[in-house]
């Protein structure tokens, strides 16, 4: 890609300042708010806001809303995205200011994940007891990886929780996004992804009934052990179907019907599992083509993977076939 001289000078001028380079280095690690940058950089809010505004206007950063907060991240699309990542890649991580910023950000992340870590620690025995009832998580993770659409580039994980599924699947796609309502879970997921070195996955707060993403924007959408908490599973699947592209797939992991009523009391489950025809009916109503479900027996709980594929419109398929027949590639 060739940039015009004026455009390249605009990008270089925006990045060619100590604080703004530090901001870019931090943005490469996590999506942060103005107050986060104020804390890490040790500068005033007006000064930080001015630097962020210049970087956004130059096209090196982009802003997005997360509940009542505005977060900033490296630009994600277009040729400028590759250039800004090259800027960051060439920064010396051992430079005193870069290293100090990273240490302060690590400390900030550590404080924010404390509540989630405490929750999991306090409930560890209950989680272990639940895991002992169903098939090993790794077996499900391997099956999900196997059933990703060939050539999938973008993945959305609804109800991402600790970000575990992103750790497993993000390396297999170009870009991944995890959505969760809990700020504690978001903090824990961000920390886990950073610790795992996953740099192509973002985390965002959002409602599974009103996802903060565009329609037809993802090749694969995963919903892993989330539906049994949903008041309206059909509506959640309809929203998942809205954001999947033609030719893409929605992958649902959850329990088959069971009689462990204590899960409602002890783990806040709303539903005691789902039958195949029930989930497939919801997928069909959402405009997806249900594929053959997969089942994994456990000690007391059966886990299912239900798949719904969004069909490619006939006129698109016909046009692609005609182009192929004439030796034209798209």
C-alpha positions, 0 to 999 in steps of 0.5 A: 500500500502506498500512502500520499505524502500528506497522509503519511506526514499526518500519521507521523506527526500524530505519533511523533511525541513522547506521550502519544507514543506511550498511549499507542503502546498502552492501547496495543495492550488494552482498551483503556478509558481517559481516566485509565490513561490519566492514572497510568501516565500520571498526567492531567485529564485535559492533557491526556484528552488532547493527546487522545483527540489528536490520535483519533483525528489522525486515524491511529486510535478509535473510540467506542462506548462501553456502558457509560464509559468511552474506551480507546483502541488502536485503529482496527481496519484499513491500511493505517491499522498495519502502520500503527501496529508497526509503530508499536512493534518497533518501540523498545519495551525495555525503555524506562517510560514504556516499562514503567507505564506497563508496570502501572497498567499491570497494577491497575489490571490486578486491582480490577480483577480482584473482585472476580478472582475473589468470587471464583475463589470463594465459589471454587468448590461449587465450580469444581463440583459442577465441572465434575458432572459434565465432560471435560472442558478441553474436549468441548474446546477441541470440538469447537475448534474443529467446527469453525468454518473454513476460512473464518476471519472474525469470531464473536464470543457471547458471554465470554466470562473469563475469556477462556474460549477466546484464548482457545479460538482467537489464534485460529482467526484474524480478529475476535471479540468477547462480550459480557455484561459483568465488569468484573468478568471483563477485567478478568478476561482482559487480564487472562488474554494479556497473560496468554499473549492473545493480541487479536482479541478485544473485550467489550461490555454488552447485552446478549439481547442487544449486541453492540456490533453490526449485523452480518459482521462475524463468521462465527458466533459462540455461546458457551454455557450461557443460554441456561442463564437466559430468561429468553434463549430464543431472543438471544439466539435471534440476536446472535443470528443477526450478527453472523454473516451469510455462510457463517455459523452460530455454535451453541454449547449447553446442557441437554435436559437434566433433573439436577434442580439444585443447579437453579438454587446453587448456580442460578441456572434458569433452565435445566438443559435444552432438548435438540428440537428445542434449540434447533427450533430456535435456530430455525426461527432465527433464520439459521439452518440447523446442523446435526447436533453433537453430544458429549456424555458426562457423569451426570450431565450431557453437554450438547453442541448445536450448530446453526448455519446462515445460508448464502443467498441464492443470487450470491451463490449463483453469481459466484458459480457463474464467475467461477465457470468463466474463470473469474476470481472475486 
